[in-house]
Amino acid sequence: MRYKALVFAAGNSSRFQGVKQLARVNGATLVESSFWRVANSDIEDVLLILGHHKTRILSVIDIDNYAVGYVEQAHLGFGVSISEAVTKYVLDEYTDKSVSHVLIALADQVALTTAHFNQLKSASLAHPNKIICCQTRAGICSPVIFPYAYFNSLCQLNGDKGAKSIVMKNMENVITINVDEALIDIDTQEDFLRWQQANSTANTLNIKRPIGATIND
């Protein structure tokens, strides 16, 4: 089996009132911090997906070009971004490198750690035909791992609604991992300030991150 992670940072940061992807987190940009937490996990192949602010972000971050992908239609919504990224970077792989599972992650879930991504992959290895996602006190939540059987459904997403619809339609095939840290995301400058002040305290931001929400919702 071969796993590929898509770390989405394609939003326009409208609620943040700035380029959220370049906010500084422990000496690195938000996108670098998020990317490396996934890249240091047991997932073999990790791709940062950019859209809005691509040129500015690329001029700042220190991530090799081969680990960065781009969606041209990010302005049409997160569902479209997922569809485009899975079509372009997962299904269009060489046959000798075929991807069996894809992880959909969001760069602004700042409380997630490498260990959390390893937990998700371990659960997927134990249940390779199941969807694996986070369970929080507010409900199911991304990141989420989809096996190959759901790739076509991911490619058919449109608008601003992401992968939650796929999960909800297939709850009998879902395995959840308890990760309350997935509740924390950064939408606004105030969110980011509270996160910095809390120093990674998961209960400070009681913000639900539903599967398929955009990075800038």
C-alpha positions in Angstrom: 0.0 0.0 0.0 1.1 3.5 -0.7 -0.1 6.6 1.1 -0.1 10.1 -0.1 -1.0 13.2 1.9 -2.4 16.4 0.5 -2.0 19.3 2.9 -4.3 22.1 1.7 -3.3 25.7 2.1 -5.1 27.1 -1.0 -7.5 29.5 0.6 -7.6 33.3 0.2 -7.5 34.0 4.0 -10.3 36.5 3.8 -11.3 36.2 7.5 -7.6 36.4 8.6 -7.2 39.7 6.8 -3.8 38.8 5.6 -1.9 35.8 4.1 -2.7 33.3 6.9 -0.4 30.7 5.3 2.6 32.9 6.2 1.7 33.6 9.8 4.7 32.6 12.0 4.4 29.5 14.2 7.4 28.6 16.4 9.8 30.3 14.0 8.3 28.9 10.8 5.4 29.9 8.6 2.1 28.2 9.2 2.3 26.2 6.0 5.9 25.0 6.7 5.0 24.0 10.2 2.0 22.0 9.0 3.8 20.5 6.1 6.7 19.2 8.2 4.4 17.7 10.9 2.9 15.5 8.2 6.2 15.0 6.3 7.9 13.7 9.4 5.1 11.1 9.9 5.0 7.6 8.5 3.1 8.7 5.4 5.5 8.2 2.5 4.5 11.0 0.2 3.4 14.5 1.2 2.4 17.4 -1.0 1.6 20.9 0.0 -1.4 22.2 -2.1 -1.4 26.0 -2.8 -3.9 28.1 -4.6 -4.4 31.8 -3.6 -1.2 33.7 -2.8 0.9 31.0 -4.5 3.7 33.3 -5.7 4.1 35.2 -2.4 4.0 31.9 -0.4 6.6 30.3 -2.6 8.9 33.3 -2.3 9.0 32.8 1.5 8.8 29.1 2.3 11.6 26.7 2.4 10.0 23.6 0.9 11.3 21.8 -2.2 9.3 22.5 -5.4 8.7 18.8 -5.9 6.7 18.7 -2.6 4.4 21.6 -3.7 1.3 21.3 -5.9 -1.1 23.9 -7.2 -4.8 24.1 -7.8 -5.9 26.6 -10.4 -9.6 26.7 -9.4 -9.3 27.3 -5.6 -11.6 30.3 -6.0 -14.4 27.9 -6.9 -14.4 26.3 -3.4 -12.7 23.7 -1.4 -14.6 20.8 -3.0 -13.2 21.9 -6.4 -9.7 22.1 -4.9 -9.9 18.6 -3.5 -11.2 17.3 -6.9 -8.5 19.0 -8.9 -5.7 18.0 -6.5 -6.7 14.3 -6.3 -7.2 14.1 -10.1 -3.9 15.8 -10.8 -1.6 14.5 -8.1 -3.1 11.2 -7.0 -4.8 9.5 -10.0 -2.3 10.8 -12.5 0.5 8.8 -10.9 2.7 6.3 -12.8 1.3 2.8 -12.5 4.4 1.6 -10.6 3.7 4.2 -7.9 0.0 3.8 -7.6 -1.5 5.4 -4.5 -3.7 3.2 -2.4 -4.8 5.8 0.2 -4.9 9.6 0.3 -4.9 11.8 3.4 -6.7 15.1 3.2 -5.3 17.5 5.8 -5.7 21.3 6.4 -2.7 23.5 7.1 -4.5 25.6 9.7 -5.1 22.8 12.1 -2.2 23.9 14.2 -2.6 21.6 17.2 -2.1 18.4 15.3 1.2 16.6 15.8 3.2 14.1 13.8 2.0 11.5 16.3 -1.6 12.1 15.3 -0.9 11.5 11.7 0.9 8.3 12.6 -2.2 7.2 14.6 -4.4 7.8 11.6 -2.1 5.8 9.3 -1.8 2.9 11.9 -5.6 2.7 12.0 -5.7 2.7 8.2 -3.2 -0.1 8.0 -5.3 -2.1 10.4 -8.5 -1.3 8.4 -7.3 -0.7 4.9 -10.8 -0.6 3.3 -12.2 1.9 5.8 -12.3 5.7 5.9 -10.2 6.9 8.9 -11.0 10.3 10.5 -10.7 12.2 13.7 -13.4 12.0 16.5 -13.6 15.1 18.7 -16.1 16.1 21.4 -17.8 18.2 18.7 -18.1 15.3 16.2 -16.0 13.8 13.4 -13.3 16.0 11.9 -10.4 16.1 9.5 -7.7 15.0 8.8 -9.2 12.0 7.0 -7.7 9.1 5.1 -9.6 7.7 2.1 -8.8 4.3 0.5 -8.8 4.0 -3.2 -12.5 3.0 -3.5 -13.4 6.6 -2.7 -11.0 8.4 -5.0 -13.6 8.8 -7.8 -16.0 10.4 -5.3 -13.3 12.8 -4.2 -12.8 13.8 -7.9 -16.5 14.5 -8.2 -16.7 17.1 -5.4 -17.6 20.6 -6.4 -18.4 24.0 -4.9 -17.2 24.9 -1.4 -18.4 21.6 0.3 -15.6 19.2 0.8 -15.2 15.6 1.8 -17.7 15.5 4.7 -20.5 14.5 2.4 -18.5 11.4 1.4 -17.8 10.4 5.0 -21.5 10.9 6.0 -22.8 8.8 3.2 -20.4 5.9 4.2 -20.6 6.0 8.0 -20.8 2.2 8.1 -17.3 2.2 6.7 -15.7 4.8 8.9 -13.2 4.3 11.7 -12.6 7.2 14.1 -9.6 8.2 16.2 -10.1 10.4 19.3 -8.2 13.6 18.5 -9.6 16.6 20.3 -6.6 18.7 19.1 -8.3 18.6 15.6 -10.9 21.1 17.0 -8.3 23.9 16.9 -7.8 25.8 13.7 -6.9 29.4 12.7 -9.5 31.5 10.9 -8.8 35.0 12.2 -6.1 37.1 13.7 -7.8 36.7 17.1 -7.7 32.9 16.7 -4.0 33.1 16.0 -3.3 35.4 18.9 -5.1 33.1 21.3 -3.3 30.1 19.9 0.1 31.7 20.5 -0.9 32.8 24.0 -2.2 29.3 24.8 1.1 27.7 23.7 -0.6 24.6 22.1 -3.4 24.2 24.8 -6.1 22.4 22.9 -9.0 23.7 25.0 -8.3 27.4 24.3 -10.0 27.4 20.9 -13.2 25.5 20.9 -13.6 25.8 17.1 -15.0 22.8 15.2 -13.2 21.9 12.0 -15.7 19.9 9.9 -14.4 17.7 7.2 -14.3 19.6 4.0 -14.4 23.1 5.4 -12.1 25.5 3.6 -8.9 26.7 5.0 -10.4 30.3 5.1 -13.9 29.7 6.1 
